[in-house]
Amino acid sequence: MISLDTNYLLRFLTNDIKSQALIAKKLITGSEDIYISTIALAETVYFLRNHYKKTKAEICEEMSLFIKQPNIKTPEFILPAISIYRSENISIYDSLLIAEALNKKLKFKTFDKKLSKVFKKYLS
């Protein structure tokens, strides 16, 4: 299994540096399993939003489709985190915190009232 850095994801998703995008595409669409860490995903979302000026909806759609590829492996709370990020007015970082806490059935403590309210909304 291969773990990818943020720049591989960005080249694959944006095709902005053609030579690197070709290398990333060949690796990512190949047969080897690819692991995407929580940090690489969060950084990718940050850069897509702030540097590439993509909308939240565009980012969520692209990342969801990307993660659903059979050879892409992520922590199991990543897709729910993207869903929370899509639906709520909170950062990807806060979405990841909430999704991981929910996935692991953890109590979640924060001084951020808005974040606490979002967490409680997703408790089932």
Buried (B, 14 or more C-beta within 10 A) or exposed (E): EEEBEBBBBBBBBBEEEEEBBEBBBEBBEEEEEBBBBBEBBBBBBBBBBEEEEBEBEEBBBBBBEBBEEEBBBBBEBBBBBBBBBBBBEBBBBBBBBBBBBBBEEEEBEBEEEEBBEBBEEBEE
